[in-house]
Amino acid sequence: MAAKFLCCLPLRLGVLVIAFIQFLITGATAAAVWWSLLDANNEPQLTQKLKTGIILIGVVYTVSALVCLTGFIGALARKLGAIRTYLFVLYLTLILQIAVTVFSLISFYNLRHATEAVKIPQGAVIASAIIPIVIQMYACYIVSAYKNRLLQQKRDKDVVLTVNPVYAPVPGSEHAFPVPHANLPYVYGNGPHAFGNQGGVHHV
């Protein structure tokens, strides 16, 4: 069974929807992260290590927003090269996202044990770390399936062109035209064979 977006929708629509939604989410997240960094500069209880983690998160989500915009445009144009690039960057972003999330969680728990000034629910922290990764993994799956679909369509098109090549007209030559007949007299133009002559007898 061919892959579908949400089990019933076309893959191309899925790539468009995922890229657009990811662009909105990652763009809004990046803006929120950079805004929180401004507030973090006014919080003396936050360590420099945690601020570095916030900066890394902001960079990752900013790059992700730009990549999602590129993927949206590539899906609109149905460009295999653009989809391949988008998928590669999605995988790279997923790896970076996992690494940054692990680093941020370690920094959070170190700070949580060091001071009671920061009161953030543990469930909210874990959910905010896991859910984006799961969404990113599903996006990689859909874009990968769409990339394979475009690749298969390209192969099928190449096979058709190989089996049924485009007709090329053959240049004309003297062999393509009938041989002209000799300049002979018309058979029924002489007297004995003239039209209306019966047995060579002429009626007056």
Buried (B, 14 or more C-beta within 10 A) or exposed (E): EEBBBEEEEEBBBBBBBBBBBBBEBBBEBBBEBBEEBEEBEEEEEBBEEBBEBBBBBBBBBBBBBBBBBBBBBBBEEEBBEBBBBBBEBBBEBBEBBBEBBEBBBEBBEEBBEEEEEEEEEEEEBEEEBEEBEEBBBBBBBBBBBBBBBBEEEEEEEEEEEEEEEEEEEEEEEEEEEEEEEEEEEEEEEEEEEEEEBEEEEEEE
